[in-house]
Amino acid sequence: GRRIQLLKGLPATSTVEENSAAGVSVYNFNVTVSPLASEGIAILPTIIKSNPLTEAFDIESKGGLEFRVITTGNPVLDYETMPKSFDLQIFVEDRAGITDLNVLTIRVTDTNEHPVFRGNVAIQTVTIYVSEGTPPERIYQVDAADPENAKLQYSLLPATVPFSIGKSGAIFSTKEFDYEKDPHCYFLNITVTDPDGLNSTRTVNINIINKHDEMPYFITKQRMYRIPEEQSPGTIVANITAKDPEDEDFPSRLFYSIQPSDRHFSINPATGVLQVTRRIDRDALPLRLHPNVSLIVRVEDGLSSGRASETEITVIIDDVNDNPPECNPSAFRKEANENMAPGTFLVDLRNYCKDMDVDPSNNQFSFTGLSGFGSNNFALESTVSGRLMMTGTVDLENPANPGVEVYTLTVKVQDTAHPNYSSKYPFYISFDNIIYIYIRIKPVNEFFPVFHNLSYVFSVSEITKVGSSIGRVHATDKDWPPNLITYSIVAGAGNRDYTNIFWISPVKGVLKILPGLDYETTQKHIFTVQASDQEKSTTASVTVNVLGVNDEEPVCSPSFFSLQIPVNLAVGTNINGFRIECQDRDSDPRSFRYFINEGNENSHFIFSPSAGSNTSHLILASRFDYESGLDTNWVYSLRVHITDDNLVSTRDKSTHLIKTGTVILSIRVIPNPTTATTTTPGFTVVTKRENLYSPSAWYVPFAITLGSSLLLGLLGYLGLLLLTRLRTRGPPARTATAGGTALCIFLSVEKKKPKKEAVVTMTKISTVFDGEARDPVTGRMYEFNTRSGARRWKKSNELLQPVLAMEVMPSATGNSGQGMDRAEAPSRKEPSEKKKELTAATSQLLKPSAGQSETPDPAGLRLQKKKEESEDVGLSSPAPSGR
């Protein structure tokens, strides 16, 4: 857009302190809009770029055209880690398209910040453990820093504690501690201060640890234990005890643990009781391969004393018969052809069954109890092997067969071991499992599908909706059980425009149309459908007859047209010879009706004939009456409807499909004179043209000389032809203006000079303005010549633009529109357009009267080409402004 200064107060430089919160005002500025932007700002002031890139600033409105730059807090400005200066490019655009772009420089200023701790002491309270008897030494290093890199000073409170802190932040103990005499815990407040007095404080906790000299020892001697699997959690395995020599007669402070911890066992840390913590499965890995569990039991006289003893114990896990035989899968589905021979092997059940118990005496099982409907056709080879055999035959097509397709058999899998877990459980438990075997008799496909009809015929209207059902084909199969039949179209269901015109339901055989049908394009479709049972298939022919309906609307030419007619055009006249011609793909030309649906105010226009033909003419039905105020509209926009229902009876029109075409006509009514004839003095128009010669354009004199020679030769030849024609046909009719003054044309062609050329044309015109009317736009009165169409504002002192007389023919011929164009309201024209009017007027005068040759004068044609850069002398435009 155009660049005007809209941002007031920019460019500029401002400052902002580091660590400023979001919403802090940085800089205020105003926006002005250009005089053409009456509606204000199109694009509000926006930060389109920053250098370096950041989102720390934004622009918000203060009301009206006042704005300010603020901080966003994202990120928070930091003088030590971020750039110290930002250049923001601010852009704005007003409603007139005027834009402005300026830069605001923001400098970040430094502020003094509190010192910060680093390391563990910065995030938590640090606990330091000091053993009793340790000589004075450095026990911890405090680390802190100042954001401004200033030198820091460390201090420690309370001052009475036996600790000190150095200049570098190192904490020292000042004595050797005795656990029995000194406090067991100290809390120190460490403060760090910068030169300006800003400080930060953290707490350090110091614990004194007791030391022991004797090691504890175990007094339990047993190191191996045996338990059966599947013990409940909490079952006690062993009681491990130890003693600390330093306890003497005081209660023991020993702590027991398993190192490392075990998933199956745990030990009470105070009593040393070893217990089962979760289910122990001897049949699962790793106990299935290694049933012995080794545990390292540790005893110590303090959680952090470091004085401890360890011992290893072993727990042996015994297997019990706790798993029934399992078959995976527990249900089998097998297929057998309906004519399968007896003795055929079907399935080996032992390959799918197993017992998870580790001990071989606990994982034995057998297969018994074959039962179920149709079990007499099957048998088990033995109870140990579990092999299922077929003993009979099944033929589904045999009328004696009950028609059963699936036989359901059951086999019992039984655990043969006695699950005596231990002497604690003197009872026996027997585990049984049931296997389900489903034998499906597979039929043999012996028959082809058969259509109910050899061919199908359907009739469908061409306006049937897309996706509509048009019929159904059906086929059956004699195989038992009946096979699923699927339908498809295999040939002939398309054309050059569509690959598939029809669709068939693959399951139900219902036929539907995909694209719309068109009777005018294709009246019959023949295609082939197929029925298939996945192995065998058959076909049938389908014929679809398309029924024609009236679904095409009339198409007329022209569909849009503009006309101009005089206000006094005679009633019954064919307006400008206008004719409409219509075509309809599915209707007889006699079926057309013409009527004007919109825009025919006061019913001035009609079409003839109004029905029964594919052509019709626009007729003026009634005169215009603007004087009484009956008519006020000078431009008529007619919406013409053409229907194809003329041949449809009145009784059938309510059900018959009727289509309508539309034509738009724009008709402009041209006003005619309403006042008496007046006279106007004649005036003279002088046109002068100079051509300046340039030495570099050496070819100009040559081209001008050659062109002048050709022009003179052509003028002479045309003069001879005109003289011959006049002698042959008699004297020409006298041509005069409305005032009676003859029009003279003087052509003066001077000899070309080396550096300039002048052509002077003089035309004397006397125009009589014999009519008066009111301009419908401005409401002003103007005068005009009824023959030539020349106009001027009434009582105007300006010189009139000369327009030669051209007769307005109020007829309905095809040339009447040209006359009306020259009779329209005056309009402002450029000087070059005025020269073209003079040239056209001159050419019109040179035309012969009736009966003579209409060959134009070559001089007039050449004059028209040479007036492109001429100056007008004595001309002033009579056209009002805005016309």
N, C-alpha and C positions, 0 to 999 in steps of 0.2 A: 504494500500500500504506500501511499504518499507519506513522507516523513515530516511531521510537525511536532514541536516540543509540547507534549501533553503532560509529561511528568515534571512537576514543579518542585524544585529543591534537589534535583538529581542532575548530574552526578554529585556524590557527596561521600564523606568519610565519617564513620562513627565508631564508637568503642563500646565494649560490653565486658563485664567482669567474668572471669572463669567461674564455673560451678553455678552459674545463674539458673534459677528454676525455670520451668516452662511458663511462657506467657509474659516474660519480662520484655518491656518495650525497648527497642534498640534505636529506632529512627522513625520520625514522622515526615510524611510528604503528602502533597496534594496532586490531584489529577484535574486537568482542564480538558474540555472537549471542544472540537472545532465548531464554528458557527453552523455548519450543515448537519451536525449530529444532534438533532433536537431531542432524540430519544435516549441520549446518554451513552453509557459504555457498553460495548458489545462483549469485550473480553476484559475482565477485571485485571488489575495489576497482578502479574504472576512472575515468580522467579523461574525463569526458563533454563538457567544454567548457573552454576557456581564454580569458582576456581579457588582452592581445590574443591572437589565434589563433596557435598554434605547435605544433610536434611535437618540441620540444626536450626534453620530459620524458616519463617513463614510470613505471609502478609495477611493482615486482617483489617476490616473496615472499621473506621471510627465514626461513621455516619456521613451521609452525603458523598462528597468527593474527597474526603480525608481518609488516609490510610496510614498504617504504621507497620514496621517490620518488627517481629517479636521472635523470641527464642521458643523452640519446640520441646527442648529437654531430651531430644532423641537425635544424636547423643548429647550428654551434658558436656559443655565446653571445659577442656582441661588445658591450662596454659603449658603444663610441663610435657604432655604427651601428644598434643594435637597441634595442627598449624596455628600460627598466631595471627593470621590475617586471611580474610575471605573476600573475594570479589563476586558480588551477586549481580547478575544481569536481569533487570526488571523490564517486563514487556507489558504494554497496554494497547488496546484498540477501541476506538469509539464506533458509534453506529454508522458513521459516514465512511468507514473503512480507513480512517487515519490512524497510523500506528506510531509508537515511540518506544525506543529501547535505550536504557541508560544503566549505569553501573553504580552500585552502592558498595563501598569498601568498608568492611567491619574488622576492627582490630581487637583482639582478645587481650585484656589486661590481667596482670598477675595479682593474686591476693594471697596473703599468708594463711597457710593451712596447718592443722594440728599434725604433730608427728604421728607416725603410724608404726605399730609393731609388726614384725614379720616372723614367719615361722609358726610353730605350734602355739606359742603364747598369744598370737594374734587371733586365734580362732577358738581357744578353749583355755580352761584353767589347768595349768601344767602341774602334775604331781611328781615330786622328786623323792626317791627313796635313798636314805642314808643309813648304812649299817652302823650299829653301835661299835665303838672302838676304832672307828675310822679317823685318822689324824686330820687336822685342818687342811683343806684343799679346795680347789675350784670345783663346784658341783653343778653349775649350769651357766650357759651363755645366753643372755637376752639380746635379741637383735631388733633394732628399730632404725627408722630413717625419717628424714625430714623431706617433704615434697620439694622444698626450695634448696635442698642440699646444704642446709645450715648445720653447724656443729651442735650436737645434742648433749644434754647433761642428765645423768642417771642418778636417782635417789631411792632409798629403801625405807619403808615404815612397817612396823614400829621400830624405833631406834634401839630398843632394849633387847632385841633378839640377837642370838649369837651368830649373826650372819652379816656380811658386808657386800657392797657392790662397787665395782671399779668403774673408771671412766669409759671403758669400752663396753660395759654392760655385763661383765662377768660376775657371778654370784659366788662368794667364798664362805665356807664354814670357818668359824673362828675358834672352835674348841673340838675336843674329842668327846662324843656323846656316850652316856651311860643309860641304857634302856630302862633300868630299874630306878634311876634318880631323876633323869630329865623328862620333860614332856615328850609324848610320843608323836606329836604333830605340831607344825608351825605354819602360820599363814602370813606371807609376805606380800606387801603392796609395792610394786615396782612402778615408779613414775619417771617419765622421760619428758624433758622440757627443752623448747627451742629458745634462741636468744630473745624473742619477743614475749616470752612468758607463756606461750601456748603449750599445753602439756596433755599427755595421755597416760592412763594408769591401767595396769593389769595385775592379776593375783597369781602367785605361785604357792603351791601347797607342798610342804616338806614333811615326809613321814620318816620316823626313826624305826629301824627294823631290829628286832631282837635276834641274837645269835645263839646257836646251841652247839655243844661240843660232841655229844654222843649220838650214835646212829640207832634208830629203832630196829627191832628184829622180830621175825615170825615165831610163834610158839606152836602153830598147827603143823603137824608132821605129814599128813596124808597129801599126796600130790595127784592121784588119779581117781575119777568118779565116772559112773555109768548111769545113763538115764534113757528111757525109751523116747522115741519121737512123739510129736503131737502133744507135749505137755502144755498145760494151760499157763498163761503168763502169771508170774508171782510164785511159781513152784520153786521151793528152796532146793538148791543143789548142794551147797556146802556152806560152813561157817568158818571163815578165815579170821584168825586173831593174831595180833602182834603186840609188842610192849616197847615203851620208851624208857631207857634207864634214867633219864632226868626227871621223870614224873614222880618217882619215889612214892609217897603216900597220897599225892594229889590226883584228881581225875585225869584220865588220859586225854591228850589233845592231838591224837593221831588222826591222819586222813588216809582212807583207802581209795584206790582207783585201779582201773584196768587200762594198761598201756600197750597198744592203743585201744580205744573203745571197741567193743564187739557188738554186732547187730543182734545177737541172740541172748546175750547175758549181760548183767549189770551187777555192781557190788555197792552195798550201802556204805557211803563214805565215812560214817561214824562208827558202825558196828562191824563191818567186814562180812555181812551175809551176802552170799552169791545166789542170784535168783535168775529165773527164766523171764525175759522181757517181751518176747514175741514168739509166734508159732515157729516150731522147729520141724521142717519137713525133710526127712531122711531121703526121700525119693527125688528131691530136686537138687540141682547143682548149687554149690560145689559139694554138699554133703553126700550126694549120690556117689561121688568118686572118693571123697575123703571124709569119712564119718567121724574122725577124731578132731576135736576143737581144742587148740592150745591157747591158754590165757596167761598173760603176764600181769600178776597182781603187784601193785606198788603201794607201800606204806611210807608216809613221811610225817615228821613231827611239826610241820608248818607248811602252809600253802606255798611259801616262797623261801623257806629256810635252806633248801638244797640238801638237807640231811634226810635220806630215804633209803629203803631196802626193797628189793624185788624178789619174787619167786614165781616159778612156772608151774601151772597145774593143767591137767588134761581131762576133758570131758568127752566120753565115748557115747555116741548116739546109736541106739539099737533100732532096727527096722521092725515094724509091726504091719499086719495085713489091714491097711486102712484105705486101700484103693480098690474100687470095683473095676471089672473090665470095662473099657470104654471103646466104642467104635466111632470112627470119624471117617465118613459121615455115618450117622445113625439111621439114615434113610437112603435107600438106593433106588435109582430109576433106571430100568433097563428096557430095551426094545427087542421084540421078537417078531419076525415076519409071520404072517398068518399061516403060511405053509411050511414053517420050520420043522425039521425032522426031529423025532424023539431022540433023547440022549445028548442033545446039544448043551454044552457047558455055558452057563450064564454069568456067574460071579463067584469068586473065592472070598468068603467073608473074613477068613483069618488074616488076610493081607491088610484089612482095615481096622482090626481090633487089637488091643494090647492092654496089659495090666502094668501100672506104673510102679508097683512095689519092687524094691531092689532085690530082696531075698527071693531066690527061685521057688522056694516053698510057698511063697505068698502070691505068686503071679500066674497061677495055672487057672484055666477056664475052659468051658465046653459049650457047644451049640446044640440046643434041643428045642422041641415044641414047635415044629413047623405047622402053621395053621393059617386060616383065612379062606375067603371065597375063591374057588378054583385051585386050591392047594393040591387037589388030586392030580393035576397036570404037572406038578413039580415035586422034587424030592431032594434031601441032603445026602451027599455021598457018605458022610460019617459025622459023628458028633465032634470029632477032633479036627478034621480038615475044614469043615464049614463050606464045602463046595456045593453050590446049588445047580441042579440039573433039570432039564425039561423032559417030562415023561410022556406027554400027550401032544396032539395037534389041534390048532384052532383055525377054522376057515370061516371068515366073516361073511362070505357070499352064500354059505350053506344055510338053507332055510331052517335047519334044525338048530343052528347056532343061536344062543340067546342074545347075541349082539353086544356082548360085553367087550369093551376095548381095553380096559385096565383091570388087572388083577392085583389085589392088595394082600401081601403075605407078611406074617410076623414070625421071627425066630428069637428064642430066648438065649441070652449069653449069660452063663452062670459061673461064679467064682467057686472053685473046688477046694480052696485052702480054708482051714479053720482060723479065723482071725482072733486067736487068744492073745490079747495085747500083753498081759502080764498077770501075775498072781492076783493083782488087785481087781482084774476083770475076768472072773471065771466063766463068763458066758460066751456063747458063740454067735457070730453075726454072719449071715450069708448075703452077699450082694448079687443082685440080678440086674440085667440090662436087656432092653427089648430093641430089636432091629426091625425096621419096616422096609419091605421090599415091594416096589411098585413095578409090575411087569406090564408094559404097554404093547398091545398087539398091533403091529404096524400093518396097515392095509396095503394091498397092491393096487395100483392105478390101472384099471382095465378098460375104462370107457372114456370116449371123447365127450366134451360138453356139447349140448344140442340147443340151438336157439328155438324159441317157440314159433317164430316166423322165419321164412327164408329171406324176406326183405321187409323193410319198414318204410312207411311213407308218412311224413308229417308236413303240415301246412302252418306257416308262421307269418304273422304280419311284419312288415319291414320296420315298424316302429316299436317292436318288442324291446323292452329294456335289456341292457347288457346284463348277463348273468341269469336271465330267466330260463326256466325249464321249458323245453319244447316237446319232450316225450321220454320214453323209456324203452330199452331193449332188455330182454330177459332170456337166460339160458339155464339149463339144468344138467346134472351129472348123475348117472345111475350107480356110480361106485358107492359102497357103504364102508364107512360113513361118508356122506356126501362131501366132496372136496370143495374148498372155497374157490369160487369162480371170480376172477377179476376181468374187468372190461377195459378196453383201450381202443383208440382210433389208430388204424395202421396205414391208411392211405386216403387221399382225396379231400382232407378237411381244411385245405388252405387255398390261397390264391397268390397272385404276385405281390399284393399289398400286405397280407397277413399270413403267417405260417400256420396258425391255427385259428379257424373261425369258430369251431365248435369244441366243446369239452365234454368228456363223459366221466361220470362218477365211477371210479374203479371197483367199487363194491356194489352199488345199487344199479348201475347201468343207466342212470338218469343223464339225458343229454341237455346241455346248456349252451347258449351262444356267448362268445367272448366279445368280439367287436360288434358294432351295429350292422344290421343288414340293410342293403340298398337294392330295392326292386329295379331301379333304373340302371344299375350296373349288372347285377346277376339275378335272374329269376328262379334258378334252380341250382341246388348243391347236392352232389352225389358223392358219398364217401363210404368207406368200409370200416366196420367195427369188428373186434376180435374178442372172443370169450376164451379164457385160459384157466386151467386148473393147475398151473405151474409146470405140468409135464406135457399135457396135450391141449390143443387149441383148435378152434373153428371160427369161421368168419360169416358175416351177413352184410348185405347192402342196405344203406340208409339213404333215402331221398328226402330232401327238405325243400318244399315249394315255398318261395317267398311271395307273400301276398302284398300287392301294391296298395298304398294309401297316399293320401294327399299330405306329404311331409316336406315338400319343397316350396319355398316362398317365391313369389314373383321377383325377378331381378330386372330393374328398369335402367334405361340409359337416356339422358344423363341422370345420375343420382343427386347431383347438386348443380344449380345453375343460377346465375344472377342476370336480372333483366332491368331495363329502364324504359318507362313509358311516359308520354306527356299526360298532363292532367286532363286534357280535353279529348282523349282518345275516344273514338266512337264506340258505343255499345255494340257487342257482337263481333268485335274485331279479334282475330287470332293474334294474341300478343306476341309481337316480334317474330311471328311465324314459328313459335315454339311448339315442338312436338315431342311427346314422350313415347318411348317404345319399350315394351316389356317382353320378357321370356320366362317360361315356367317349365321345368323339366317334366312335371307330372300332371299338367293341366292344359286343357284346350284353350287357345287364344280367346275363344268366345266367353270363357269363364271369368274374365277380368272385369272388375268394377273399380271406378276411380272416384274418390271423394277427398275433399280437403278437410283434414282433421283439426288443424290448428292454424291460427294466424289470419283467417279470412274474415277480418272485421267488416261488418256491414255487407257481407256476402257479395263483394265486387267481382269475384273470380269464380269460374266454373270450368269443368273439363267436358269437351265434346269430341266423340261420344263419351257418355259417362259409364257405359258398360258394353260388353259384347265384342270387343276388339282389343288387339294387342297394341294398338297405337291410339293416342288421343291428343287433342290440341287444347291449349290454355286459352280461354275466351274471357273477354271483359263482359260481365253480366250486368253491371249497373254503373252509372256515372259517379264520379267523385264530387263531393260537395264539402269544400273546405270553408266557403264563405259563411255558411250558416252555422258552422261548427259541428256538423254531423260527422265529418271526417277530420281527424287530427293527426293521423299517422301518415308519414310520408314514405316510410319503408315498411314493407310487408314481408314477413318471413313465414312462408306457407309450408306446412308439413302435409304432404300428399300421401294418402294410403291407397294401395292397390291390393285388392283382395281377389281370390280365385274362386269365389262362391256364386258367380252369376248364374251358372247352370244348375245350381243346387236348389231344389224346391224349398218353399218356406217351411214345409212340414219336416224336412230332413236337416235344416240348418242347425237345429239345436243339438244334433248328434254328429253331424258331419264335421271332419277336421278341416279348419279354414286357416290358410296362411296369408300373411300380409307383408307386402313390400313397402318401403318408405322412400320418398323423394323429397328433398328440401329445395325450395325455390325462394330466392331473395329478389323482391321487386321494389325498385325505387321509382317514385312518382316525381316527375320534373314539372315545376310550376310554369305556367304560361303568362304573358302580359295581361295586366288588368286595367291600364290607364290609356289615355289618348296619346297619339303620336306627337312627339316633340322634335324640334330640329336642334342640331348642334353644329357650330361652325367647324369648318374643316381645319386641319393642321398638317404640317409637313414634318416628316421624319427623315433625318440625315444620319446615315451610318458611315463612319470613317474607320479605315484600318491601315495601319502602318506596319511594314515588315522591315526590321533593321538587319542589315547585312553584317555578318561576322567574317573576317578574313580567313579564319580557320575552316569555315563552312564553304569551301569553294564550289561545292556542287549545288548550292541553293540557287544562284542565278541561272545555272544551266537547267535545273529542274523547272524553275518558274518560266523560263523562256520556252522550253519545250512544251510545258503544259498550256501556256497561253496560245501557242501556235495550234495545238490540237483543239483547244476550245474555240478559237476563231474559225477553224475549218469546220467544226461540228455545227457552230451557229449558222454559218453560211449554208451548209447542206440542209439543215432543218428549215431555214428561211425559204429555200427553193421549194422544198416539199410543201410548206404551208402556202406559198403563193400558188403552186399548182392546184392544191386542193381548193383554195378559195375561188379560183377561176372556174373550176369544175362545178361547184355546188352553189355559187352565187355569193352575194355579199353576206358577211357574218352579222349576227344580231348585235345591236349596240349594248355594251355592258356599262351599267351605271351604278353608282351607289344609291342608297336610299334618299339622299339629298339631291340627286340628279347630277352631281359633279363627276366628270369622267376621271378614271384612274389612269395616271401616267407613270411609266417606269422608265427611268433614264439610267442606262448602263454606260459607265465611262471606264474604259480600260486604258491606263497610261502605259507608256513604254517603260520597260524595266530599267532602272538605274542600278549602278554597281552596288550601292549600299542601302537603298530603300525602295519600297514599292507601296503605292497608295491606290486603293480602290474606293470610290465614292459612289454610293447608291442613294437616290432620292426617291421617296415614295410619298405622294400626296393623297391623303385619304380624307373623305368627308363622311362622318358616321352620324346617322340619325337615330336617336334613342326614342322609340315610339311606344314603349311599354314600361309598366311600373309594377313592382312586387315587393313582398317583405321576406327578408332572409330568415328561414326557420330556426337558425342557430342563434344569431345575435339579435334578431328582432328589428334590425334597421331596414329602412326602405332603400331599394336600389332601382335604377333604370336600365333597360336593355333594349337591343335591336331584335325585332322578331324574326328577321331573316338571317342575320349573321350570328346572333347569340352574344354579341358584345355587350358588356355590362359596366356600370359605374354606380357608386353610391349617389343617392339623390342629393342635389344642391351642393355638390363637392366642387371646390375651386381647383382641384388638381387636374393635370392633363390626363386624358384618357388613354388607356392602352388600345392601340388600333387592332381590331379584329375584323377581317374581311367578311362580307355577307355570305352566309351559308344557309340555305332554306331548310327549315325544320319541317319534315314531312310527317304529319300525324297519321301515319298508316301502320299497318301490322306487318309490313314486309320485313325481310331480314336485314335491310339497311337502316331501318328506323333507329336502331340502337346507336348507330354512329352519330346521327343527328342529335340524339339526346345527350351524348357525352359532351358536345359543345355547348349545350344549353344549361349545363349545371351551374351552381353558384360559383362566383369568382374565387380564385385561389391565388396565394402569393407565389410568384415564380421567380427564378433566378434570371439574370440578364441573358444567359445563354439560351434559356427557354423562350424568352421574348424574341430573340433573333430567329429561333426556329419557327415561331408563329408568323413573323414577317415573311420568312422564306416560303412557308406554306401558303400564306395569303397571295404572294406574288405568283406562285405556281398555279393557284386556283384561277387567277385572272387570265393567265395565258391559255387556259383550256378553251377550246372552241365551243360555240353554242350547238344546239341540237342540229344534227345532220352533218356536222363537220368532224374532222379527225381529232381525236383526243390525245394526240402525241404531245407530251409536255415539252416546253421550251428548254433546250439545253442550257441556255444562259441562266434560267431560274434555278436549274439543278446545281450548276457550278456555284451560283451565288450562295446557295444553302451550305455548301461545303466550306466556303471561305469566310464564313461569319463566326467561327468558333471563338476567336479572340478579339472581336471588334468591340468598340466602345459605343454606347448609346448616347445620342445627343437629343435633347428635348423630350425624353420619355419619362413618365412617372407612372408607377403602378397604381391603378385604381382599386386594387383588391384590398379589402379591409384586413387588419392584422388578425392573425389567428385563423384565416380562411385558407 
